Amino acid sequence: MTRTVDVGDGRLAYVESGEGSPVVWLHGSGPGATGMSNFGANLPAFADHRNLVVDLPGWGGSPRPDTDEPLIHHAAERVRRALAALGVERAHLIGNSYGGGVAMRIAVTHPELVDRLVLMAPGGVLPEDAPPWPVGLERLFAYMASEKPSREEMARFVRLMVFDESLATDALIDERYEASLRAHPELPVPPDFGDMTPDLARITAPTLLVWGREDQTVPLTWASTILHGIPDAELRVLPRCRHWVQYERAPEFNHLVREFLHGGATAAAPGERRAAS
């Protein structure tokens, strides 16, 4: 059941499940994204944690932000306020894409809140030669810029998020399309997400990066900056996988993340590549 929490200048929607040490799940910026659409299928594997699955401002059940500050900065502060209101003093943060940028921002500004950090192809860190944008970002920005986006535009976007396009089911496309019509952020193109690059060295939390080898939205070639910028970071690469690693390779993802959150070395899944900073 979706609940909301007062964050001072509005409310943030979230779903809570499980009991144990807190895990905060932060979704990406794709059209129709919500916390549960990104992570709902992963939650059963984390039932021994208190899971807080957030809708970031402008997505799902959380109102569109009225702000001139970078979106990652704005969202990170609202998540921090939500955690304070919910009595969470320290948590693991798991974020994909835009949500990964939000997680990094919280780790920089409030390191006392963050136990461990899991980032799946996080946003907020761009190479010096961008743009031109990867095709996934081009499709994302085109959808955001459209006043009346079509279902076919959504289908083209979703199919690019997975290596195995059979996972881009009609039901998933319909769900994302309908959600995008209910909560369409209407952001400038490209949006001002903010640049986390100068702050990476300030992240003290142990950090696990999980990347799809064939990601066409936040390419694997972009991982090096983050891997070498965060002092205690390690990288796991899943082959035959694009941007939605937690969805496309859920069993391997769940295994890697559980091992990491529980303080053990993340054993390599079959066919998975491992690197460390």
C-alpha positions, 0 to 999 in steps of 0.5 A, spaced: 500 500 500 502 506 498 503 511 503 505 519 503 510 522 508 510 530 509 517 533 507 516 540 508 514 543 502 510 537 499 509 529 500 513 524 498 510 517 496 513 510 498 511 503 499 514 499 506 515 492 506 519 487 510 522 488 517 530 489 519 535 494 517 532 499 513 534 499 505 531 505 501 530 504 494 531 510 489 528 509 482 530 512 475 527 518 471 524 514 465 517 515 463 512 512 467 517 510 473 515 509 480 519 505 486 514 499 485 515 498 477 522 499 478 523 494 484 517 491 486 519 484 483 526 484 487 523 486 494 521 478 496 528 477 496 529 482 501 524 481 506 529 481 512 530 488 511 525 494 512 524 496 505 522 503 503 521 504 496 520 511 494 517 515 488 521 521 487 518 528 486 515 528 479 514 521 479 509 516 481 505 518 487 509 524 489 508 531 486 512 535 481 517 539 484 517 546 483 524 548 483 530 551 480 536 547 483 538 541 480 533 535 480 538 530 484 540 535 489 532 537 490 530 529 490 536 527 495 534 533 500 526 530 500 528 523 501 533 525 507 527 529 510 522 523 509 527 518 512 527 523 518 520 523 519 520 515 518 525 515 524 530 512 519 537 514 522 541 509 518 540 505 511 543 502 505 541 506 499 540 502 492 539 507 486 538 505 479 540 511 474 537 517 476 536 514 483 543 512 483 545 520 483 540 521 488 543 516 493 550 519 491 548 526 493 545 523 500 552 519 501 555 526 500 551 531 504 549 526 509 554 520 510 552 519 517 545 516 514 548 511 509 551 504 511 552 501 504 551 504 497 548 500 491 548 504 484 546 501 478 548 505 472 547 511 476 546 518 473 549 525 475 556 523 472 557 525 465 563 524 461 567 530 458 564 528 451 557 528 452 553 530 448 552 526 443 547 522 448 547 515 448 540 512 444 537 511 451 538 518 453 535 521 446 529 516 447 528 519 454 529 526 452 524 525 446 519 522 451 519 528 456 519 533 451 513 530 448 506 534 450 502 527 448 507 521 448 504 515 444 504 508 446 509 506 441 514 511 443 514 508 450 514 501 447 521 503 443 523 506 450 522 500 454 525 495 449 531 499 449 532 498 457 533 490 456 537 486 452 532 480 451 526 484 448 521 479 450 522 482 457 519 488 454 512 485 455 505 488 453 503 489 460 509 492 462 509 497 456 502 499 458 503 499 465 509 504 464 505 508 459 499 509 463 503 511 469 507 516 464 500 519 463 498 520 470 505 523 472 509 526 466 514 531 469 515 536 463 522 537 465 526 541 460 531 537 455 536 535 457 534 536 464 538 539 469 540 533 474 546 536 477 553 533 476 556 529 482 563 528 479 567 533 483 564 530 489 565 522 488 571 522 493 567 525 498 563 518 498 565 514 504 560 508 504 562 502 501 559 502 494 557 496 489 556 498 482 552 494 478 552 495 470 549 491 464 554 490 459 550 492 453 547 498 457 545 503 451 542 509 456 548 510 461 554 506 457 559 501 461 564 506 458 562 511 463 563 507 469 570 508 470 569 515 472 565 513 478 569 506 480 575 510 480 572 516 484 569 513 490 574 511 494 571 504 496 568 502 490 567 495 486 564 494 480 560 488 477 558 487 470 552 483 467 553 480 460 547 480 455 544 485 460 542 493 458 540 498 463 534 495 467 539 490 471 535 489 477 529 487 472 533 483 467 537 479 471 533 479 478 536 473 481 544 475 480 542 482 482 539 480 488 544 475 490 550 480 489 546 485 493 544 481 498 552 479 499 554 486 499 549 488 504 551 483 509 558 485 509 561 479 505 565 479 498 560 479 492 561 472 489 561 473 482 555 470 478 556 465 472 558 469 466 559 476 470 565 480 470 568 483 476 573 489 477 575 493 483 577 501 484 
